[in-house]
Amino acid sequence: AREVPIETLVEFKRGKTQCWLHDDNNPSMFHGTRTNSAVCSVCDKKLGPIDVLMTRDGYTFVEAVKQLCGRA
């Protein structure tokens, strides 16, 4: 589940997107290509694929893993 490309879950435009963890008027979350993560420079969070589904979509850990592994 951790190997699912983060860009299939988060739409980055020119490598950035708005962070859903705080009120973000200017895109402050960037694509960590080497670490397959979404990293926010404002709230200092680094999210992998599982974290994205848990924080953005409200999945539990088990639900997120199942979703990413195609067993939802």
Secondary structure, DSSP 8 states (H G I E B T S, - for coil): -TTS-GGGTS--BTTEE--TTS--SS--EEEETTTTEEEETTT--EE-HHHHHHHHH---HHHHHHHHTT--
